[in-house]
Amino acid sequence: MEFIDYYKILGLEKNATADQIKKAYRKLARQYHPDLNPNDNQANKKFQQINEANEVLSDPEKRKKYDQYGQNWQHAEAFEKAKQSQQAAGERRYAAGGENEGFGDDFSSGDFSDFFHSMFGGGFSEGRSRAKFKGQDYNAEMQLSLRDAYTTHQRVFKVNDKNIRITVPAGIANGQTIKLKGHGGAGANGGPPGDLYITFAIAEDPVFKRLGDDLYITVELDLYTAVLGGEKMIDTLDGKVKLKVNPETQNGTKTRLKGKGFPVYKKEGVYGDLLITWLIKIPVNLTDKQKALFRELSQS
């Protein structure tokens, strides 16, 4: 018969308290429960070992016997009988005025073994093996575009062949995770279902760059408007905006539009800003007359 350390199975030291044993058992039993690991023979075997370890270590009498005999479990019955005989003889000697020597514990060992059936007999306690456990938590990923994340909207997606409809709040961030309580795996032995954790993956937009709640965009500006000033139509995620351009605008100049950025998560009506970087576009394919005018300007 293979040697098994019940304390090691539960990840405990020999001096573990009853509360530590209980916590370790519940944690491991939930992890390896057959209802949460269907068709997993290794998990089922581990669950049986966990139950057996708990059956012994959570019972003060069984644990005492286990600690006392250790590797000598095969001789436990003989030791017990010898001990009882010694105690009876001692009582007789004591009654006759002699000394009660007792049996002693020289046969105990610091190692432990799988001796449950031989030493204790029977099976496991039904109450312990039928403890309620929360179901397995599920994790899912939802792909969104930046424009999807700009507005509050509903999505339907499938988890374990079950359609789940959720509301995606405006302003959700890339990598952000939300929890849907009770949408995970079924609980064991009447325990509550697990939860569903959805992580959002927001793809980069070809036009707008998002940093926090602010949006950034680069806009080309023709040389004539940059020099003389004028107006320019700007795209935002909320539609087009006509923007005034100051005369002599330099390449790389930034303009901030308040409240035209990204919605702040779960703060209705609150938005970040839109920052515009002007990219001055140099004219090409100039006529001779246009080139002459530029030469004249350069000499003035």
Order of alpha helices (4+ residues) and beta strands (2+ residues): alpha-alpha-alpha-alpha-alpha-alpha-alpha-beta-alpha-beta-beta-beta-beta-beta-beta-alpha-beta-beta-beta-beta-alpha
